[in-house]
Amino acid sequence: MRFLFPFLASFFSGYLLIDLICRKDKKMDFFLHCFLAAGLGLGFSGIIIFLLFFFTGKADARAAIYVNLIFLFLLLLFDRKNIGQSVNSLTERTAGWPQPEIWFLSIILLMWGVYKMALWQKPYGGWDGWALYNMKARFLFWGGPAWKNIFQLHWHTQPDYPLLLSLINTWGWIGEGTDAFHVPAFTAAFFMVICCGLLFSGIKRYFNTGLAVFSALLLLTVPSYLIHGASQYADIVLAYYLLASLITLVITVREERKDFALLSGLFMGFMTFTKNEGILMLLLLVFLTTGYLFRKVEMKEEPHTLGRGAPFLKKEEMPKTRSKIILFLFCGTSLGLLSTGILKLLLAPPHHGAFGITLEMLSGFLNFNKLETILKSFISGFRHGGHIWVFILALLIAGYREIFHKETKILTIFLGLYFLSIVAVYLTTANYDLQWRLAQSINRILFYLLPSALFLAFYVYGKEEERLKKDE
Amino acid sequence: MKMLPPIRIIKHSKSKLILLRGFFIAYGIFILCVNFSQTCNFFIPRVHQKTPQEPGIEFADLKPILKGVAKVGYLTDKDMSAQKNDGVFLSAQSMLAPTVLDLENAHHRLVLLDCNNLENAMSLMQDHALAFLYVNPYNKILAENKP
C-alpha cells in the first residue's frame, strides 16, 4: 500500500496550493477544497516529474521524490501563516454538515469500494489502459536515460499522446517501488470518486445539499461510468479536469474571482496534457470566457436579465477586475501548456492521421452520408448511456430560461461547439475506417463529457428553482 | 381557500416549483433504480469469472533475457492494420517495456518472432538470415542477427 504515500503527498500539495491561491476565501467549503486539491496536486506532481525528466535527460525515481517533497515543503513554508487559520476555520467551513467525520469516512470507504470493483473487473484496464498509458508509464518508471524511447514506439502506441496519466501512474509506482498492476486501478478509482465529489461540491456551493448529493449519486451509479472509468484510460482524468475547469470558471465569472481564474487556468492546462482533445477544450473555454468578459454587462447578479445583444467593451473601458481575471486565467494555463508544448514540439512525432489530408480529399469529407452515420452513432451512444442523457435533457428543458443566462451560456455554448468540433473531426477521418473509429470512440467521448453535462443540467435546474422561488 | 383552475395552478410559481421538484425527484429515483439494477445485472454474472491474464503474458519469460536491451526487431505474419490486429504486438510491447519493439525491422541484434505457426516463423528466419536462440511454450521465438 506504499503507493498511497505519493497520492497523499500530492493531495497535501494541492490543498496547500489552493490555500495559498485562495487565501482570501476563508469560507471555502472544505469538501470543494479537498476535491479540487486531489486533482490539482496530482496534476502538479505529474508535470513536475515530466519537466524534471525532460531537463535532466533521465527518468530518475529518487529525484522525482525529492523534487515533489521540496515542492511540498516550499508550499508549507509559503502557506505557514494560513495553515493555522485554515485548520481553525474547519468547524466553520463544515458548518451545516451533520458530523463531517462521517462524510469523510464514507468517502474513504467509497473510494476503497470503487477501487476493489475496478481491480476485480479490469485489473489490467481496457485496451488503451495496458497498451498505451500503463505501457508508457513503464518506460517512465524503468527507462532511465532511455525514457524518451516512448516517442520512437510504433504508431499503434500513439506516441504523440500526452503523458499526464502515465506520469501519475509512474508517481504511484515510485511510491510502491515496482510497476504493480493495482496502482493504475487505484488511479482510475481515485479519479472516479473525486469526480463525483467535485460534482457534489460544485452544485452544493450554490444550491442545496440534497440536489448536490443527488447529482453525485446519479453519476456514480451510471453503469457506463463505472465500466469506462475502471478501464484505466485517460478519459476519467480528462472528465475530472474538464469538470474542475468548468466549476472554477463558473465561480470565477459569477463571483469575479481572480484566484479561481488562476485555478481554472491550471485545470485547463492539465487538460491539454491529459488528452489531445484537451487542447481544443482549452481553446474553446478561453475564447468563450474572454468573449463573455469583454461584453458590456455587469457580472453581479441581476434579476433575470438575459444580457442579450450587449456590445463589446473597448480595452480602455475594461474594468480592472475583468482584465485581471483574464490575465490570471492565461497565467494558469501556462504550466499545462508549457508541458504540452515541450511534448508536442520537442519530443513527440506528429499525430498519425493528422496530416496527409489534401484539398482533394476535403470535398470528399463533407458528404451527407458520413454526417448521417456520425449522428446515428451519437444517438446510439446516448442510448448506450441509458436514461441519464434523457434526464439531462429533461433538466435542461425545465431550466430553458437559464441555459443562456449569464455565466451559464459559457458552458452551454462550449458543449455545443465541442460537439460540432467532434463531428468535424469525424467528417475529416482520413486514415481509419469511419465506422470502426466511431465504434471505438463515441462512448468514450460521451463518458468524459457526462460529469460536465450533469453539472450544467443541475446548475441550470438549480437556477430555475431559484428563479421560481424569487417569483413567488 | 379559493381553488384555482388548473392552468392558473401551473402558472403559479410555487405550484410550478412543487411540480418540477416532484417530477424530477420521481424521475431521478426511477433512474437510480434502473442504474442499480443494470449495474447488478452487469456485475453479478461476472462474480465467478476468472481473473484475466496479464496482457503479454506469452512474452513474460523473455523479460529477464531482454533486460537492458534498448531495441529488438519484431517480425510477424499477422495482419497489423489498426482495425484488424490481434493486439499481441501491443501486449508484447507492454510486457517488455522499456525495450522498444521495432515492428517489421530485422536489423537489430535480437529479433522477436510472433507467427501463426512455427513453419511461418522458420520461413521468416530464413528470409532474414536469423539464427534461432530460444522458443517459449507460446511459440514466441527469439532469434539473433548474426553479423
Contacts between the chains, C-beta under 8 A, distances in Angstrom:
chain1	res1	chain2	res2	distance
A	117	B	43	7.7
A	121	B	43	7.3
A	121	B	46	7.2
A	122	B	52	7.7
A	123	B	51	6.3
A	123	B	52	6.7
A	124	B	52	6.7
A	124	B	54	5.6
A	124	B	55	5.8
A	127	B	87	6.9
A	127	B	90	7.9
A	130	B	55	4.7
A	130	B	56	8.0
A	130	B	91	7.3
A	130	B	94	5.3
A	131	B	55	7.3
A	131	B	87	7.1
A	131	B	90	4.1
A	131	B	91	7.1
A	131	B	93	7.5
A	131	B	94	5.8
A	134	B	94	6.8
A	135	B	90	7.6
A	135	B	93	6.0
A	135	B	94	4.1
A	135	B	97	5.2
A	136	B	97	7.9
A	138	B	94	7.3
A	138	B	97	3.7
A	138	B	98	6.1
A	139	B	97	5.4
A	139	B	98	4.6
A	142	B	97	7.0
A	142	B	98	4.8
A	143	B	98	4.2
A	144	B	98	7.9
A	146	B	70	5.7
A	146	B	98	6.1
A	147	B	98	7.4
A	149	B	70	6.9
A	149	B	71	7.7
A	149	B	98	6.5
A	149	B	100	5.0
A	152	B	100	6.1
A	153	B	93	6.8
A	153	B	100	6.2
A	154	B	89	7.4
A	154	B	93	7.4
A	154	B	101	7.3
A	154	B	102	7.8
A	154	B	103	5.0
A	156	B	80	7.8
A	156	B	82	6.8
A	156	B	85	7.2
A	156	B	89	6.9
A	156	B	90	5.9
A	157	B	90	6.8
A	157	B	93	6.5
A	181	B	54	6.8
A	214	B	28	6.0
A	217	B	32	6.7
A	218	B	28	6.6
A	218	B	31	6.7
A	218	B	32	6.7
A	218	B	35	7.7
A	221	B	32	5.8
A	221	B	35	4.1
A	221	B	36	6.0
A	221	B	39	6.6
A	222	B	35	5.8
A	223	B	35	6.2
A	223	B	38	4.6
A	223	B	39	4.8
A	223	B	42	5.7
A	226	B	39	6.5
A	227	B	42	7.1
A	386	B	31	7.8
A	386	B	34	6.7
A	386	B	35	6.9
A	386	B	38	6.7
A	387	B	30	7.6
A	387	B	31	4.6
A	387	B	34	5.8
A	387	B	35	7.8
A	388	B	31	6.6
A	388	B	35	7.6
A	391	B	27	6.3
A	391	B	28	7.0
A	391	B	31	5.6
A	394	B	24	7.4
A	394	B	27	6.8
A	395	B	24	7.0
A	398	B	20	5.9
A	398	B	24	7.3
A	432	B	82	6.2
A	432	B	83	7.3
A	433	B	83	5.9
A	436	B	82	7.9
A	436	B	83	4.9
A	461	B	24	7.1
A	464	B	20	7.5
A	465	B	17	6.3
A	465	B	20	7.1
A	465	B	21	7.4
A	468	B	13	4.8
A	468	B	14	7.7
A	468	B	16	5.7
A	468	B	17	4.4
A	468	B	20	7.3
A	469	B	13	7.6
A	469	B	17	6.6
A	471	B	13	4.0
A	472	B	13	4.9
A	472	B	14	5.2
A	472	B	17	7.7
